[in-house]
Amino acid sequence: MKINKINSSKLLCQYAIALILACSLSAFAQGQLEKIAVYVSGSSDAGIDKSFNNNLLAAIVQSGKYAEIGDSETFYKELAKGHEDGINQITQTAKQYGADFVCAVSMVEVFGAYSISARLIKTVDSQVIRTASLNRSLKSFDDLTRVSNELVSQLLQLQTQLVPPPTVAISNELVPSSPVAVAQKECKSTFNINELTSKIQSGFPAGLKDCSVTLAKDMALAASPFGKKTPPPEPKSFMTKCTIDGIKQKLPAGSEEYVKPVESFLQNILNAASAAGDLDVKKLSSAIGAMNVNDLVNELKTKAANDPCVVDEPYAPPVASENKDNIKSDPEDDGSSGMLLISVVVILGIPLALILLGFLL
């Protein structure tokens, strides 16, 4: 009888231990973080891509929102070896390595700096849940760290929080000190996001077409035996500078930071119209016609959602301003003459296009 009691006690202890372990494992599983992979591409220097990749992954993991996949090094090498930059391939590869999410970053070198675009993607359905964009110079490890933190802040929408108040000992008593707030963004001025998007929707497509027409004219004149002996402009650089300089003049004061997504959007259009790294005039017209400005507007509104320097108020474009902008030298000219010039240059070639150039200047 005594032996049976001892055995019963042992069994009860074993059941209790098993129950505790099961509960602990269940709690641990519930508390596990979703896993993320990071892939950076686009720099002419593979070392920058790799260093940026490591910094960004470290910043994301340190945020406490995601955990690193088991073999992120092999994941990166597999994509880098094949020079992959397609979102679908990156997402599928990340899924194969056990990632719940992947952060895909592409970089384009512009004017000695980098136009950086990032997407946070769910691997289960390839849904892009957040985007971020920056234009920055990357000349040191400090720059890489700074840009990584900025991207993580945008992608994960990290909010400024109050730091828990420390305690100070006074007369052997613990007294909480005043809460210390993390520095908030300082606003020199505010602007209306609806004014910004209205001017982008009306001004960006028109400015892009005007710059493309100017480029075609300059290229034709440069090739003309009767024109000025000046070298033609570098197409990509010209289109970027011409379009961005024009749009800057239309945007409200205080919205300078919102030029960066516009420039990133423009670079995507120019990249779509490029072949072997050079802008292809044949593709430029179709790329402009196929662009969806609403995608850019949505990106700007997403960026403004957490910006304390932005207000969301109704906005109606001034009638006088619209009429002034819509004045044309030819009342029947709807802008097609400019695009016609590009088509003539493409189809007939620059020398023959010069015959028609006088009718459009």
The 8 nearest C-alpha neighbors of each residue, nearest first, counted from 0:
[[1, 3, 2, 4, 5, 6, 7, 8],
 [0, 2, 4, 3, 5, 6, 7, 8],
 [1, 3, 5, 4, 0, 6, 7, 8],
 [4, 2, 6, 0, 1, 5, 7, 8],
 [5, 3, 7, 1, 2, 6, 8, 0],
 [4, 6, 2, 8, 7, 3, 9, 1],
 [7, 5, 3, 9, 8, 4, 2, 10],
 [8, 6, 4, 10, 5, 9, 3, 11],
 [7, 9, 11, 5, 6, 10, 4, 12],
 [10, 8, 6, 12, 7, 11, 13, 5],
 [9, 11, 13, 7, 12, 8, 14, 6],
 [10, 12, 8, 14, 9, 13, 15, 7],
 [13, 11, 15, 9, 10, 14, 16, 8],
 [12, 14, 10, 16, 15, 11, 17, 9],
 [15, 13, 17, 11, 12, 16, 18, 10],
 [14, 16, 12, 18, 13, 17, 11, 19],
 [17, 15, 19, 13, 18, 14, 12, 20],
 [18, 16, 14, 20, 15, 19, 13, 21],
 [19, 17, 15, 21, 16, 20, 14, 22],
 [18, 20, 16, 22, 21, 17, 23, 15],
 [19, 21, 23, 17, 18, 22, 24, 16],
 [22, 20, 18, 24, 23, 19, 17, 25],
 [23, 21, 25, 19, 20, 24, 26, 18],
 [22, 24, 20, 26, 25, 21, 27, 19],
 [23, 25, 27, 21, 26, 22, 20, 28],
 [24, 26, 22, 28, 27, 23, 21, 29],
 [27, 25, 29, 23, 28, 24, 22, 30],
 [26, 28, 24, 30, 25, 29, 23, 31],
 [27, 29, 25, 31, 30, 26, 24, 23],
 [30, 28, 26, 27, 31, 25, 32, 24],
 [29, 31, 27, 28, 26, 32, 25, 33],
 [32, 30, 28, 29, 27, 33, 66, 26],
 [31, 33, 65, 66, 34, 30, 64, 63],
 [32, 34, 65, 99, 66, 31, 35, 100],
 [35, 33, 66, 98, 99, 67, 68, 65],
 [34, 36, 100, 98, 101, 67, 99, 68],
 [35, 37, 101, 98, 68, 93, 102, 71],
 [38, 36, 102, 101, 56, 103, 52, 39],
 [37, 39, 103, 52, 104, 75, 102, 40],
 [40, 38, 104, 52, 48, 105, 103, 37],
 [41, 39, 105, 48, 42, 106, 104, 84],
 [40, 42, 106, 105, 107, 43, 39, 48],
 [41, 43, 44, 106, 48, 40, 45, 47],
 [42, 44, 45, 41, 108, 47, 48, 46],
 [45, 43, 42, 46, 47, 48, 41, 49],
 [46, 44, 48, 47, 49, 43, 42, 40],
 [47, 45, 49, 44, 48, 50, 51, 42],
 [48, 46, 50, 45, 49, 44, 51, 42],
 [49, 47, 45, 51, 46, 39, 50, 40],
 [48, 50, 52, 46, 51, 47, 45, 53],
 [51, 49, 53, 47, 52, 48, 46, 54],
 [50, 52, 54, 48, 49, 53, 143, 47],
 [51, 53, 49, 55, 50, 39, 54, 48],
 [52, 54, 50, 56, 51, 55, 57, 49],
 [55, 53, 51, 57, 56, 52, 144, 147],
 [54, 56, 147, 58, 52, 57, 53, 51],
 [55, 57, 53, 59, 58, 54, 37, 52],
 [56, 58, 54, 60, 55, 59, 61, 53],
 [57, 59, 55, 61, 56, 60, 54, 148],
 [60, 58, 56, 62, 61, 57, 151, 55],
 [59, 61, 57, 62, 58, 65, 66, 63],
 [62, 60, 58, 63, 59, 57, 64, 65],
 [61, 63, 59, 60, 64, 58, 65, 151],
 [62, 64, 61, 60, 65, 59, 66, 32],
 [63, 65, 62, 32, 60, 66, 59, 33],
 [66, 64, 33, 32, 34, 60, 63, 35],
 [65, 67, 34, 32, 60, 33, 35, 68],
 [66, 68, 35, 34, 69, 36, 60, 65],
 [69, 67, 34, 71, 70, 35, 98, 36],
 [68, 70, 71, 67, 96, 97, 34, 72],
 [71, 69, 72, 73, 68, 74, 96, 67],
 [70, 72, 74, 73, 68, 75, 69, 36],
 [71, 73, 75, 74, 70, 76, 77, 69],
 [74, 72, 76, 75, 71, 70, 77, 78],
 [73, 75, 71, 77, 72, 76, 70, 78],
 [76, 74, 72, 73, 78, 77, 79, 71],
 [77, 75, 79, 73, 78, 74, 80, 72],
 [78, 76, 74, 80, 75, 79, 73, 81],
 [77, 79, 83, 81, 75, 80, 76, 82],
 [80, 78, 82, 76, 81, 77, 75, 83],
 [81, 79, 77, 78, 82, 76, 83, 75],
 [80, 82, 83, 79, 78, 77, 76, 84],
 [83, 81, 79, 80, 78, 84, 40, 77],
 [82, 84, 78, 81, 85, 79, 89, 88],
 [83, 85, 86, 82, 40, 89, 105, 88],
 [86, 84, 88, 87, 83, 89, 90, 82],
 [85, 87, 89, 88, 90, 84, 103, 91],
 [88, 86, 90, 89, 85, 91, 125, 92],
 [89, 87, 91, 90, 85, 86, 92, 83],
 [88, 90, 86, 92, 87, 91, 93, 85],
 [91, 89, 93, 87, 88, 92, 122, 86],
 [92, 90, 94, 88, 93, 89, 87, 95],
 [91, 93, 95, 89, 94, 90, 88, 96],
 [94, 92, 90, 96, 98, 95, 91, 89],
 [93, 95, 98, 91, 97, 96, 92, 122],
 [96, 94, 92, 93, 97, 91, 98, 90],
 [97, 95, 93, 94, 98, 92, 74, 68],
 [96, 98, 94, 95, 68, 99, 93, 34],
 [99, 97, 35, 34, 94, 100, 93, 96],
 [98, 100, 34, 122, 35, 33, 121, 97],
 [101, 99, 121, 35, 98, 122, 120, 34],
 [100, 102, 36, 120, 35, 37, 119, 103],
 [101, 103, 119, 37, 118, 36, 120, 38],
 [104, 102, 38, 118, 117, 37, 101, 39],
 [103, 105, 117, 39, 116, 38, 40, 102],
 [106, 104, 40, 41, 116, 115, 39, 117],
 [105, 107, 41, 115, 114, 42, 113, 40],
 [108, 106, 114, 113, 41, 109, 115, 42],
 [107, 109, 113, 112, 114, 111, 106, 110],
 [110, 108, 112, 111, 113, 107, 114, 236],
 [111, 109, 112, 108, 236, 113, 240, 239],
 [110, 112, 109, 108, 113, 136, 137, 135],
 [113, 111, 136, 109, 110, 108, 135, 137],
 [114, 112, 108, 135, 107, 134, 109, 115],
 [113, 115, 134, 107, 106, 263, 133, 108],
 [114, 116, 106, 133, 132, 113, 134, 105],
 [117, 115, 132, 105, 104, 131, 106, 133],
 [118, 116, 104, 131, 130, 103, 132, 105],
 [119, 117, 130, 103, 102, 129, 120, 127],
 [118, 120, 102, 129, 127, 128, 101, 130],
 [121, 119, 127, 101, 126, 100, 128, 125],
 [122, 120, 100, 125, 126, 123, 124, 99],
 [121, 123, 125, 100, 94, 99, 124, 90],
 [122, 124, 121, 125, 99, 94, 126, 100],
 [123, 125, 126, 122, 121, 120, 127, 90],
 [126, 124, 122, 121, 120, 123, 127, 90],
 [125, 127, 121, 124, 120, 128, 122, 123],
 [128, 126, 120, 119, 129, 118, 125, 121],
 [127, 129, 119, 120, 126, 121, 130, 118],
 [130, 128, 119, 127, 154, 118, 131, 120],
 [131, 129, 118, 117, 154, 119, 132, 128],
 [130, 132, 117, 116, 153, 154, 150, 118],
 [133, 131, 116, 115, 260, 117, 130, 259],
 [132, 134, 115, 114, 259, 135, 116, 131],
 [135, 133, 114, 113, 115, 259, 112, 132],
 [134, 136, 113, 112, 133, 137, 114, 146],
 [135, 137, 112, 113, 138, 134, 142, 111],
 [138, 136, 142, 139, 143, 135, 112, 113],
 [137, 139, 136, 142, 140, 143, 141, 112],
 [138, 140, 142, 141, 137, 143, 136, 144],
 [139, 141, 143, 142, 144, 138, 137, 50],
 [140, 142, 144, 139, 143, 145, 138, 137],
 [141, 143, 145, 139, 140, 137, 144, 146],
 [144, 142, 140, 146, 141, 145, 51, 147],
 [143, 145, 147, 141, 142, 146, 54, 148],
 [144, 146, 142, 148, 147, 143, 141, 149],
 [145, 147, 149, 143, 148, 144, 142, 150],
 [148, 146, 55, 144, 150, 149, 145, 143],
 [147, 149, 151, 145, 146, 150, 152, 58],
 [150, 148, 146, 152, 147, 151, 145, 153],
 [149, 151, 153, 147, 152, 148, 154, 146],
 [152, 150, 154, 148, 153, 149, 155, 59],
 [151, 153, 157, 149, 150, 156, 155, 154],
 [154, 152, 156, 150, 151, 155, 131, 149],
 [153, 155, 151, 156, 152, 129, 150, 131],
 [154, 156, 157, 152, 153, 151, 129, 64],
 [157, 155, 153, 152, 154, 158, 151, 305],
 [158, 156, 152, 155, 159, 153, 151, 154],
 [157, 159, 160, 156, 152, 305, 155, 153],
 [160, 158, 181, 157, 161, 183, 182, 180],
 [161, 159, 158, 162, 181, 180, 157, 163],
 [160, 162, 180, 163, 181, 179, 178, 159],
 [161, 163, 179, 180, 164, 160, 178, 181],
 [164, 162, 161, 165, 178, 179, 180, 160],
 [165, 163, 178, 176, 162, 177, 175, 166],
 [166, 164, 176, 175, 163, 167, 178, 177],
 [165, 167, 175, 174, 176, 173, 164, 168],
 [166, 168, 174, 173, 175, 169, 176, 165],
 [169, 167, 173, 172, 171, 174, 170, 166],
 [170, 168, 172, 171, 173, 167, 174, 166],
 [169, 171, 172, 168, 173, 174, 167, 166],
 [170, 172, 169, 168, 173, 174, 167, 166],
 [173, 171, 169, 170, 168, 174, 167, 166],
 [172, 174, 168, 167, 166, 169, 175, 171],
 [173, 175, 167, 166, 172, 168, 176, 169],
 [176, 174, 166, 165, 167, 164, 173, 177],
 [175, 177, 166, 164, 165, 174, 178, 167],
 [178, 176, 164, 179, 175, 165, 166, 163],
 [179, 177, 164, 180, 176, 163, 162, 161],
 [178, 180, 162, 161, 177, 164, 181, 163],
 [181, 179, 161, 162, 182, 178, 160, 183],
 [180, 182, 159, 183, 161, 160, 179, 162],
 [183, 181, 180, 184, 159, 185, 179, 160],
 [184, 182, 185, 181, 159, 180, 307, 186],
 [183, 185, 186, 182, 307, 308, 306, 159],
 [186, 184, 183, 187, 308, 182, 307, 188],
 [187, 185, 188, 308, 184, 189, 307, 253],
 [186, 188, 185, 189, 253, 308, 184, 252],
 [189, 187, 186, 253, 308, 190, 252, 309],
 [190, 188, 308, 309, 253, 186, 310, 191],
 [189, 191, 309, 310, 253, 192, 251, 254],
 [190, 192, 310, 194, 193, 311, 309, 312],
 [191, 193, 195, 194, 311, 196, 310, 309],
 [194, 192, 196, 195, 191, 314, 197, 311],
 [193, 195, 197, 191, 192, 196, 314, 198],
 [194, 196, 192, 193, 198, 197, 250, 199],
 [195, 197, 199, 193, 198, 194, 296, 200],
 [198, 196, 194, 200, 199, 195, 193, 201],
 [199, 197, 201, 195, 196, 200, 202, 194],
 [198, 200, 196, 203, 202, 197, 201, 195],
 [201, 199, 197, 198, 202, 196, 203, 292],
 [200, 202, 198, 199, 203, 197, 204, 205],
 [203, 201, 199, 205, 198, 206, 204, 200],
 [202, 204, 206, 199, 205, 207, 201, 200],
 [205, 203, 207, 206, 202, 208, 201, 200],
 [206, 204, 208, 202, 207, 203, 209, 201],
 [207, 205, 209, 203, 208, 204, 242, 202],
 [206, 208, 204, 210, 205, 209, 242, 203],
 [209, 207, 211, 205, 210, 206, 212, 204],
 [210, 208, 206, 212, 211, 207, 205, 213],
 [211, 209, 213, 207, 212, 208, 241, 214],
 [210, 212, 214, 208, 213, 209, 207, 215],
 [213, 211, 215, 209, 337, 214, 210, 208],
 [214, 212, 210, 216, 211, 215, 217, 209],
 [213, 215, 211, 217, 212, 216, 210, 218],
 [214, 216, 212, 218, 213, 217, 341, 219],
 [217, 215, 219, 213, 218, 214, 220, 212],
 [218, 216, 214, 220, 219, 215, 221, 213],
 [217, 219, 221, 215, 231, 216, 220, 214],
 [220, 218, 216, 222, 349, 217, 221, 215],
 [221, 219, 223, 217, 226, 222, 218, 216],
 [220, 222, 218, 219, 231, 223, 229, 217],
 [223, 221, 219, 220, 218, 224, 349, 350],
 [222, 224, 220, 226, 225, 221, 219, 350],
 [225, 223, 226, 222, 227, 221, 228, 220],
 [226, 224, 223, 227, 220, 228, 222, 221],
 [227, 225, 223, 220, 224, 221, 228, 222],
 [228, 226, 229, 221, 225, 220, 223, 224],
 [227, 229, 226, 221, 230, 224, 222, 223],
 [230, 228, 227, 221, 231, 226, 220, 232],
 [229, 231, 221, 232, 228, 218, 222, 227],
 [230, 232, 218, 221, 229, 217, 233, 222],
 [233, 231, 234, 237, 230, 218, 217, 214],
 [232, 234, 236, 235, 237, 231, 238, 278],
 [235, 233, 237, 236, 232, 238, 278, 214],
 [236, 234, 238, 237, 233, 278, 239, 269],
 [237, 235, 239, 238, 234, 233, 240, 110],
 [236, 238, 234, 240, 235, 239, 241, 233],
 [239, 237, 241, 235, 236, 240, 242, 234],
 [238, 240, 236, 237, 242, 241, 243, 235],
 [239, 241, 237, 243, 242, 238, 244, 236],
 [240, 242, 238, 244, 239, 243, 237, 210],
 [243, 241, 245, 239, 244, 207, 240, 206],
 [242, 244, 246, 245, 240, 241, 239, 247],
 [245, 243, 247, 241, 242, 246, 240, 248],
 [246, 244, 242, 243, 247, 248, 241, 206],
 [245, 247, 243, 249, 248, 244, 242, 203],
 [248, 246, 244, 249, 250, 245, 243, 258],
 [247, 249, 246, 245, 250, 244, 251, 243],
 [248, 250, 246, 247, 198, 251, 245, 202],
 [249, 251, 247, 248, 195, 246, 252, 198],
 [252, 250, 254, 253, 195, 190, 249, 194],
 [253, 251, 254, 250, 190, 255, 188, 189],
 [252, 254, 188, 255, 189, 190, 251, 187],
 [253, 255, 257, 256, 252, 251, 190, 250],
 [256, 254, 257, 258, 253, 252, 247, 250],
 [257, 255, 258, 254, 259, 253, 260, 133],
 [258, 256, 259, 255, 254, 260, 261, 299],
 [257, 259, 261, 256, 255, 260, 262, 247],
 [258, 260, 262, 257, 261, 134, 256, 133],
 [261, 259, 263, 262, 258, 132, 257, 264],
 [262, 260, 264, 258, 259, 263, 265, 295],
 [263, 261, 265, 259, 264, 260, 266, 258],
 [262, 264, 260, 266, 265, 261, 114, 259],
 [263, 265, 261, 267, 262, 266, 260, 268],
 [266, 264, 262, 268, 263, 267, 261, 269],
 [267, 265, 269, 263, 268, 264, 270, 262],
 [266, 268, 270, 264, 265, 269, 271, 263],
 [269, 267, 271, 265, 266, 270, 286, 272],
 [268, 270, 266, 272, 271, 267, 273, 265],
 [271, 269, 267, 273, 272, 268, 266, 278],
 [270, 272, 268, 269, 273, 267, 286, 282],
 [273, 271, 282, 283, 269, 270, 279, 278],
 [274, 272, 278, 279, 270, 277, 271, 276],
 [273, 275, 276, 277, 279, 278, 272, 270],
 [276, 274, 277, 273, 278, 279, 270, 272],
 [275, 277, 274, 273, 278, 270, 279, 235],
 [278, 276, 273, 274, 275, 279, 235, 234],
 [277, 279, 273, 272, 235, 234, 280, 274],
 [280, 278, 273, 281, 282, 272, 274, 277],
 [281, 279, 283, 282, 278, 345, 284, 272],
 [280, 282, 279, 283, 345, 284, 342, 272],
 [281, 283, 272, 280, 279, 285, 284, 286],
 [284, 282, 272, 280, 286, 285, 281, 287],
 [283, 285, 287, 286, 282, 288, 281, 338],
 [284, 286, 288, 287, 282, 283, 289, 281],
 [287, 285, 283, 289, 288, 284, 272, 282],
 [288, 286, 284, 285, 290, 289, 283, 268],
 [287, 289, 285, 286, 290, 284, 291, 283],
 [288, 290, 286, 287, 285, 291, 284, 268],
 [291, 289, 287, 288, 286, 292, 268, 285],
 [290, 292, 293, 294, 289, 295, 288, 287],
 [291, 293, 295, 294, 290, 296, 200, 204],
 [294, 292, 296, 295, 291, 297, 200, 298],
 [295, 293, 297, 292, 296, 291, 298, 299],
 [294, 296, 298, 292, 293, 297, 299, 264],
 [295, 297, 293, 299, 298, 294, 196, 300],
 [298, 296, 300, 294, 299, 295, 293, 301],
 [297, 299, 295, 301, 296, 300, 302, 294],
 [300, 298, 302, 296, 301, 297, 303, 295],
 [299, 301, 303, 297, 302, 298, 304, 296],
 [302, 300, 298, 304, 303, 299, 297, 305],
 [301, 303, 299, 300, 304, 298, 305, 306],
 [302, 304, 306, 300, 301, 305, 299, 309],
 [303, 305, 301, 302, 306, 300, 309, 307],
 [306, 304, 303, 307, 302, 301, 156, 309],
 [305, 307, 303, 308, 309, 304, 302, 184],
 [308, 306, 309, 305, 184, 186, 310, 303],
 [307, 309, 189, 306, 186, 188, 310, 190],
 [310, 308, 190, 189, 307, 306, 191, 192],
 [309, 311, 191, 190, 312, 192, 308, 189],
 [312, 310, 191, 192, 193, 309, 313, 190],
 [311, 313, 310, 191, 314, 193, 192, 194],
 [314, 312, 193, 315, 311, 194, 191, 192],
 [313, 315, 194, 193, 312, 316, 191, 197],
 [314, 316, 317, 313, 194, 197, 318, 193],
 [315, 317, 318, 314, 321, 320, 197, 194],
 [318, 316, 320, 319, 315, 321, 322, 314],
 [319, 317, 321, 320, 322, 316, 315, 323],
 [320, 318, 322, 321, 317, 323, 324, 316],
 [319, 321, 323, 317, 318, 322, 324, 316],
 [322, 320, 318, 324, 323, 319, 325, 317],
 [323, 321, 325, 319, 324, 320, 318, 326],
 [324, 322, 320, 321, 325, 326, 319, 318],
 [323, 325, 321, 322, 326, 320, 327, 319],
 [324, 326, 322, 323, 321, 327, 320, 330],
 [327, 325, 323, 324, 322, 328, 330, 329],
 [328, 326, 329, 330, 325, 332, 324, 331],
 [327, 329, 330, 326, 332, 331, 325, 333],
 [328, 330, 332, 327, 331, 326, 333, 334],
 [331, 329, 332, 327, 328, 326, 333, 325],
 [330, 332, 329, 333, 327, 328, 334, 335],
 [333, 331, 329, 330, 334, 335, 336, 327],
 [334, 332, 335, 331, 336, 330, 327, 329],
 [335, 333, 336, 332, 337, 338, 208, 209],
 [334, 336, 338, 337, 333, 339, 332, 340],
 [337, 335, 339, 334, 338, 340, 332, 359],
 [336, 338, 212, 340, 339, 335, 334, 341],
 [337, 339, 341, 335, 340, 336, 342, 212],
 [340, 338, 336, 342, 337, 341, 335, 343],
 [339, 341, 343, 337, 338, 342, 344, 336],
 [340, 342, 344, 338, 339, 343, 215, 345],
 [341, 343, 339, 345, 340, 344, 346, 338],
 [344, 342, 340, 346, 345, 341, 347, 352],
 [343, 345, 348, 349, 341, 352, 342, 347],
 [344, 346, 342, 343, 348, 347, 281, 341],
 [347, 345, 343, 344, 348, 342, 341, 281],
 [348, 346, 343, 344, 351, 345, 352, 349],
 [347, 349, 344, 345, 350, 346, 351, 352],
 [348, 350, 352, 344, 219, 351, 353, 347],
 [351, 349, 352, 353, 348, 223, 222, 219],
 [352, 350, 353, 349, 354, 347, 348, 355],
 [351, 353, 349, 354, 344, 350, 355, 343],
 [354, 352, 356, 351, 355, 350, 349, 219],
 [353, 355, 352, 356, 351, 357, 350, 358],
 [356, 354, 353, 352, 357, 358, 359, 351],
 [355, 357, 353, 359, 358, 354, 352, 360],
 [358, 356, 360, 359, 355, 354, 353, 352],
 [359, 357, 356, 355, 360, 354, 336, 353],
 [358, 360, 357, 356, 336, 355, 337, 340],
 [359, 357, 358, 356, 216, 355, 337, 213]]
